[in-house]
Amino acid sequence: MSDDFNVEDYEDLMGMGFDRKPQKPPEEEFFHAVYISGQDRKNHIDVVERAGKLQIRGSEYNLDEVNMIITIVKPVLVKNKIGTDNREVTECFSFLYGNPPYTGTSGRTCGSNAAERAAVDYCKDCRSQLIVAGIRCTEQGSPILDSEKKPVFIFLRGKGMKYSSISEYLTELQNTEFTPLLQEKDKEFERKNLNNKRVVTKVTVTEVGSSYGPKKVYKLDRGVDLPSNATIDVLKISKKTLDAFREKFDLSLNWKNQNVIGSTPEKAEEGQAFHLGSDSESKNTDENTNTKEDGGNTSDSMFDFDSLEF
């Protein structure tokens, strides 16, 4: 290459190339998706994910229940469509960040409720989804640590048939009269942001009827109560993980930089066709048992959230 080549002479070409970030192997993700397998399928480490079982992508597979302590609950608005390859892609998205009125990535103002969105032709297919993130824990509330002694952060996505059960559970917690932790003037904040962090949430699988027959959905049940100091520690963890949460779930952050409008994160999260990670990594081929990537470690002290490092 000539020594007199100057990149600055080609600044007009910036943005005309191609740069796509490689996807992380699921084991390296900060938040691991919890999903229900729709059919038996072999995943990226050759473990057969059994239909109807709970899977924690990149962590553990074929579970009957998953326990978590909720850290963040976020409603979002998503308009999906079927792309040319017959796959579902996201056409418009709103993270509902800040105060209303909200704007989607299409530039349109979001209706404040389902009825308002249904009245606009472009927005009539827009649907509300719930993202519920948390720390995986034992039934007794002890955080489960991975092989590096770090907590395992997981999330549920409430969309379609899976929305109602999650919404109803969160509403029940919001309306529960716990012993107050904050002052009376902060009661509204406590009800919305602390109540869901005061208990262990048990996630299992159930069936509900639909026009297309029975559908498997999440069933959320309230487990043991956490001590008040643990709840405050969980709130602090929620704040520390906000940036990672937005990076994972706020599609609008990088929307303008996408070469193709649309994204398919829901497909991978629901256990649909995907192949991530390197086959050169260690594999577990025992297809008939649960596969535990994190070794099943728990914290040395129950409810010891303040000392967690991540």
Wavefront OBJ file of the C-alpha trace (Angstrom):
o trace
v 0.000 0.000 0.000
v 1.252 3.426 -0.928
v 2.631 5.485 1.944
v 0.655 8.517 0.732
v -2.744 6.813 1.297
v -4.871 8.925 3.628
v -8.095 7.494 5.068
v -9.404 11.014 5.614
v -9.652 11.402 1.831
v -12.391 8.735 1.898
v -14.522 10.000 4.769
v -17.521 10.206 2.428
v -17.528 6.406 2.309
v -17.989 6.044 6.049
v -21.186 4.118 6.655
v -21.106 2.579 3.185
v -19.305 -0.560 4.315
v -20.597 -3.481 6.358
v -20.027 -4.081 10.027
v -22.096 -6.601 11.940
v -21.250 -7.451 15.506
v -20.835 -11.190 16.054
v -23.453 -12.642 18.367
v -22.243 -13.912 21.684
v -22.502 -17.611 22.473
v -25.540 -18.017 24.770
v -23.240 -19.035 27.622
v -21.642 -15.569 27.524
v -24.887 -13.580 27.570
v -25.534 -11.490 30.677
v -29.278 -12.291 30.651
v -30.274 -15.879 29.856
v -33.680 -16.458 28.293
v -36.077 -18.841 30.013
v -38.367 -20.461 27.448
v -40.639 -23.450 26.932
v -39.588 -25.915 24.244
v -42.257 -26.441 21.623
v -40.755 -29.680 20.347
v -37.801 -31.971 20.949
v -34.739 -30.442 19.328
v -30.994 -30.696 19.685
v -29.363 -27.416 20.702
v -25.921 -25.955 20.034
v -24.200 -28.240 22.587
v -26.002 -31.375 21.350
v -28.432 -31.537 24.269
v -31.960 -32.494 23.252
v -34.327 -29.880 24.656
v -37.510 -31.765 25.533
v -40.896 -30.434 24.486
v -42.825 -28.792 27.313
v -39.774 -28.377 29.537
v -38.272 -25.099 30.723
v -34.939 -24.205 29.189
v -32.438 -21.585 30.372
v -30.573 -20.739 27.221
v -26.837 -21.014 27.729
v -27.139 -22.290 31.288
v -29.359 -25.295 32.034
v -31.925 -27.364 30.193
v -34.989 -29.600 30.620
v -36.261 -28.233 33.925
v -39.676 -28.604 35.541
v -39.381 -25.345 37.474
v -37.165 -22.297 37.720
v -37.004 -20.034 40.767
v -36.042 -16.387 40.503
v -36.025 -13.106 42.384
v -37.328 -10.374 40.123
v -35.022 -7.398 39.540
v -36.558 -5.525 36.583
v -40.010 -5.539 34.972
v -40.335 -3.670 31.680
v -43.349 -3.308 29.396
v -42.480 -2.659 25.731
v -44.509 -2.221 22.549
v -43.683 -4.399 19.541
v -45.121 -4.554 16.043
v -44.008 -7.708 14.275
v -44.556 -8.839 10.712
v -43.683 -11.877 8.630
v -40.619 -11.234 6.494
v -39.778 -12.502 3.026
v -38.145 -15.620 4.474
v -41.362 -16.398 6.403
v -39.753 -15.443 9.695
v -41.160 -12.971 12.187
v -39.297 -9.646 12.273
v -39.854 -6.491 14.292
v -41.165 -3.583 12.228
v -41.638 -1.026 15.009
v -40.550 -1.008 18.638
v -40.915 1.269 21.651
v -39.025 0.777 24.915
v -41.498 3.130 26.641
v -38.610 4.979 28.231
v -39.201 8.141 30.270
v -42.546 9.882 30.362
v -45.346 9.644 27.774
v -46.144 10.300 25.022
v -43.863 7.586 23.643
v -42.528 7.244 20.120
v -41.763 4.038 18.259
v -38.803 3.411 15.967
v -41.099 4.150 13.015
v -41.328 7.733 14.281
v -45.006 7.407 15.109
v -46.432 8.367 18.477
v -47.604 5.314 20.411
v -51.218 5.067 21.521
v -51.604 5.137 25.292
v -53.619 1.895 25.307
v -54.606 -1.017 23.071
v -57.780 0.722 21.884
v -55.877 3.792 20.706
v -53.324 1.659 18.879
v -56.062 -0.423 17.246
v -57.643 2.750 15.858
v -54.515 3.516 13.788
v -54.057 1.284 10.751
v -50.256 1.106 11.052
v -50.393 0.446 14.802
v -53.276 -2.028 14.929
v -50.902 -5.009 14.998
v -48.764 -3.518 17.771
v -48.784 -5.569 20.970
v -47.615 -5.031 24.509
v -44.968 -7.392 25.856
v -43.560 -7.826 29.357
v -39.896 -8.516 30.033
v -39.266 -9.846 33.534
v -35.608 -10.173 34.527
v -34.210 -11.549 37.727
v -31.623 -13.543 39.633
v -31.947 -17.291 39.483
v -32.190 -18.767 42.957
v -33.104 -21.875 44.892
v -36.620 -22.459 46.189
v -35.422 -21.045 49.528
v -34.083 -17.849 47.929
v -30.325 -18.480 47.801
v -28.811 -17.138 44.553
v -27.489 -19.848 42.232
v -23.951 -19.074 41.085
v -22.201 -20.125 37.906
v -18.775 -21.734 37.644
v -17.164 -18.313 38.149
v -19.127 -17.729 41.379
v -21.294 -15.108 39.690
v -25.101 -14.892 39.859
v -27.127 -16.185 36.920
v -29.399 -13.479 35.514
v -32.439 -14.779 33.640
v -35.546 -13.336 32.011
v -39.032 -14.235 30.811
v -40.713 -12.583 27.853
v -44.469 -12.293 28.193
v -45.884 -12.062 24.681
v -49.018 -13.402 23.044
v -50.545 -16.224 25.066
v -47.716 -15.929 27.610
v -48.590 -12.334 28.507
v -51.662 -12.803 30.704
v -50.285 -15.165 33.343
v -47.246 -12.942 33.910
v -49.341 -9.774 34.012
v -51.833 -11.271 36.448
v -49.063 -12.446 38.775
v -47.358 -9.049 38.800
v -50.691 -7.350 39.453
v -51.296 -9.660 42.395
v -47.916 -8.771 43.899
v -48.464 -5.076 43.274
v -51.717 -5.220 45.246
v -50.302 -7.313 48.111
v -50.088 -5.533 51.461
v -46.542 -6.224 52.632
v -45.078 -4.676 55.759
v -43.886 -1.256 54.534
v -40.146 -0.805 53.956
v -40.279 2.836 52.875
v -41.949 5.971 54.123
v -45.606 6.680 53.377
v -44.661 9.277 50.740
v -42.827 6.528 48.818
v -45.698 4.033 48.977
v -46.431 4.192 45.236
v -42.787 3.524 44.355
v -42.694 0.630 46.813
v -45.881 -0.919 45.468
v -44.680 -0.815 41.863
v -40.956 -1.431 42.271
v -40.373 -3.282 45.530
v -43.341 -5.612 45.953
v -42.208 -7.901 43.125
v -38.747 -8.148 44.723
v -39.969 -9.268 48.119
v -40.581 -12.914 47.266
v -39.134 -15.854 45.401
v -41.063 -16.357 42.164
v -41.507 -19.960 41.047
v -41.910 -20.506 37.296
v -43.473 -23.698 35.971
v -45.392 -24.711 32.823
v -49.139 -24.983 32.412
v -51.626 -25.130 29.528
v -54.357 -22.740 28.462
v -56.947 -23.102 25.724
v -56.799 -21.174 22.470
v -58.439 -21.134 19.049
v -55.600 -23.392 17.895
v -55.834 -25.849 20.769
v -53.992 -26.022 24.115
v -50.925 -23.806 24.421
v -48.165 -24.137 27.001
v -47.531 -20.966 28.984
v -45.658 -19.889 32.105
v -47.254 -20.328 35.507
v -45.878 -17.958 38.148
v -46.400 -18.614 41.856
v -45.295 -16.749 44.958
v -42.716 -18.565 47.044
v -40.996 -17.646 50.293
v -40.724 -14.039 51.411
v -37.320 -12.344 51.468
v -35.991 -10.444 54.474
v -36.387 -6.678 54.120
v -32.628 -6.060 53.863
v -32.380 -8.585 51.016
v -35.145 -6.769 49.115
v -33.206 -3.495 49.321
v -30.057 -5.295 48.143
v -32.002 -6.653 45.149
v -33.168 -3.113 44.349
v -29.518 -2.009 44.307
v -28.685 -4.869 41.942
v -31.548 -3.772 39.689
v -29.950 -0.338 39.368
v -26.512 -1.814 38.655
v -27.881 -3.966 35.820
v -29.936 -1.252 34.076
v -27.312 -0.575 31.394
v -26.959 -4.279 30.575
v -30.746 -4.570 30.499
v -31.158 -1.708 28.026
v -28.333 -3.034 25.862
v -30.103 -6.393 25.650
v -33.727 -5.365 25.295
v -33.947 -1.812 23.949
v -33.956 -2.442 20.203
v -34.266 1.284 19.529
v -30.701 1.967 20.749
v -29.103 0.653 17.565
v -32.120 0.809 15.265
v -30.697 3.513 12.999
v -27.537 1.482 12.471
v -29.316 -1.648 11.287
v -28.827 -2.531 7.632
v -32.186 -4.242 7.551
v -35.174 -3.031 9.569
v -36.209 -5.862 11.805
v -34.927 -8.162 14.483
v -35.750 -11.669 15.591
v -34.644 -11.962 19.241
v -37.945 -13.516 20.271
v -37.400 -16.467 17.953
v -34.149 -17.498 19.587
v -35.509 -16.874 23.056
v -38.459 -19.157 22.428
v -36.176 -22.001 21.419
v -36.782 -21.737 17.677
v -34.131 -22.459 15.089
v -30.808 -20.891 16.050
v -27.187 -21.971 16.165
v -24.906 -19.919 18.363
v -21.609 -20.700 20.006
v -18.625 -22.714 18.933
v -18.838 -26.458 18.465
v -15.226 -26.617 19.562
v -16.347 -25.813 23.076
v -16.940 -28.632 25.514
v -20.178 -30.478 24.856
v -22.447 -32.490 27.063
v -24.020 -35.319 25.104
v -26.033 -36.862 27.912
v -29.371 -36.108 26.249
v -31.527 -37.836 28.819
v -30.647 -35.673 31.806
v -30.647 -32.019 32.703
v -27.485 -30.238 31.631
v -26.123 -27.878 34.243
v -23.578 -25.398 32.918
v -23.189 -23.532 36.197
v -22.408 -26.477 38.418
v -25.352 -25.802 40.702
v -23.406 -23.631 43.118
v -25.307 -21.475 45.568
v -24.119 -18.574 47.650
v -22.503 -19.448 50.968
v -25.175 -17.535 52.861
v -28.892 -17.474 52.130
v -30.117 -14.075 50.897
v -26.525 -12.831 50.637
v -27.145 -10.463 47.716
v -24.999 -7.568 48.851
v -21.791 -9.535 48.331
v -22.671 -10.783 44.832
v -20.159 -9.821 42.158
v -21.024 -9.616 38.461
l 1 2 3 4 5 6 7 8 9 10 11 12 13 14 15 16 17 18 19 20 21 22 23 24 25 26 27 28 29 30 31 32 33 34 35 36 37 38 39 40 41 42 43 44 45 46 47 48 49 50 51 52 53 54 55 56 57 58 59 60 61 62 63 64 65 66 67 68 69 70 71 72 73 74 75 76 77 78 79 80 81 82 83 84 85 86 87 88 89 90 91 92 93 94 95 96 97 98 99 100 101 102 103 104 105 106 107 108 109 110 111 112 113 114 115 116 117 118 119 120 121 122 123 124 125 126 127 128 129 130 131 132 133 134 135 136 137 138 139 140 141 142 143 144 145 146 147 148 149 150 151 152 153 154 155 156 157 158 159 160 161 162 163 164 165 166 167 168 169 170 171 172 173 174 175 176 177 178 179 180 181 182 183 184 185 186 187 188 189 190 191 192 193 194 195 196 197 198 199 200 201 202 203 204 205 206 207 208 209 210 211 212 213 214 215 216 217 218 219 220 221 222 223 224 225 226 227 228 229 230 231 232 233 234 235 236 237 238 239 240 241 242 243 244 245 246 247 248 249 250 251 252 253 254 255 256 257 258 259 260 261 262 263 264 265 266 267 268 269 270 271 272 273 274 275 276 277 278 279 280 281 282 283 284 285 286 287 288 289 290 291 292 293 294 295 296 297 298 299 300 301 302 303 304 305 306 307 308 309 310
